[in-house]
Amino acid sequence: MAVTLASADICATGFAVILGFRAWSLFNPAIPPLQNVMLLAPLFCAAMFAFERLYPGIGMGAVEHIRRVFRGVTLIYLLLTAAMFMTKDRSWADSRGGFVLSWAFSLVLTPSARWICGRLFGRSAWWGVPVVVLGAGETGSRIIRNLHANRVLGYRPVACLDDDPEKQDVCEDVPVIGSLRDASAVASAYRIDYALIAMPNMPSAKLSSHLRVWSAVFPNIIIIPDLFGIASLWVETRDLGGVLGLEIRHNLLMPVNRWIKRAVDIAISAVGLLALIPLFPIVALWIRLASPGGALFVQEREGEGGRPLRILKFRTMYTNAEETLERHLAANPAERAEWDQFCKLKNDPRVIPGIGKLLRRTSLDEIPQLWNILIGQMSLVGPRPFPAYHNGRFDPEFRSLRTRVRPGLTGMWQVNARSDGDLGVQESLDSYYIRNWSLWLDFYLLIRTARVVLAGQGAY
């Protein structure tokens, strides 16, 4: 796994260097050819990634991979810049444009190459490290599902152990092959160095007793506490005089983070509006030809702090949409059940054929909300602002949590489930985003958004 990722990183950063200088030569054909020092930049980056523990990067999620790649690549290019300044020799990177483009391409291509490796080899037996899950109950099942859904973490469950005789079968798709007393034998037979303790309700005295034994068997032990529903990305351990503490950072409560998020929103929404303005009259004319009425649809929804928000969308439904929906649901009980679960219909009779379906499948109907973002009512990434009928289905505690942040054009729910996620999935994913926000998470979700939109995944 480490060799594969290192090879991918070297190829990606090497290609980025060549591509950066070749691309800049189109604007300035007079730039000198690449020198050996710049061709060594990929090896410098790989060395920095090794220092960042990205080989093989076990236990790091996609957001952490992006953060460390960005930090490593940027530091190498800063060191190269410092070296040029100190030696007063710019002959090996005499094109500043090519140098900057090489850095920018490296930031994009390196995470992409790592993602491709994960997609190609993530299910292989040699990818990641084998782990044993101690506890085959509800927590164990949840952990196994999460590890299967997040193979980038590199944990590969191969066996479960549990003292309950009724659980001696399988936990999800992982075999339960014995009791907790068999941990040493299982570790030896399967060559396992990692154990996940998924028994949050075990009494502390009993857990401590087990840990004294397991610590001599497994070099790496991860304890899953009974803390579901709190932040999990930016948590650090603290030694409080021999007592273990967990420090949880709520990033969105820090003013500087909110200013940075706002600056990114303004920059991207302004560029997006300028780039897409030529498309607006074409879409507007097509809508009016397909269905009489205005091209824009304005709806009041709940924004930050519970304040009303009037969002803008291209109209994708007939003007008598509400009456059409009521008649359709009354005549089709199966459709009523689908509406109650998702607040959406896969075959919605309200949607205008042609342009309406196209806009919804490509999510282009949301583009006018770039204006809402520019004026500060929304953010690029955040929980989606729902209509009143949808928002009213959630419990008051979750609705209160959503109002702590600006609603977003895209978000965790959109890239993971899109329209296929029911109310429970929406609540779980939006809660995760709010509690674990970081600029890196926003960048990750924007990249994922582009991918699912281009694929037309889950949109209707």
Secondary structure, DSSP 8 states (H G I E B T S, - for coil): -HHHHHHHHHHHHHHHHHHHHHHHHTT-TT-----HHHHTHHHHHHHHHHHTT-SS-TT--HHHHHHHHHHHHHHHHHHHHHHHHHHT--GGG--HHHHHHHHHHHHHHHHHHHHHHHHHHTTSTTSSEEEEEE--SHHHHHHHHHHHH-GGG-EEEEEEE-S-GGG-SEETTEEB-S-GGGHHHHHHHHT--EEEE--TTS-HHHHHHHHHHHTTT-SEEEE--S-TTS--SSEEEEESSSSEEEEE--GGGSHHHHHHHHHHHHHHHHHHHHHHTTHHHHHHHHHHHHSSS-SEEEEEEE-GGG-EEEEEEE--B-TTHHHHHHHHHHH-HHHHHHHHHHS--TT-TTB-TTHHHHHHHHTGGGTTHHHHHHTTS-EEES-----HHHHTTS-HHHHHHHTTS--EEE-HHHHHTGGG--HHHHHHHHHHHHHT--HHHHHHHHHHHHHHHHHTTT--
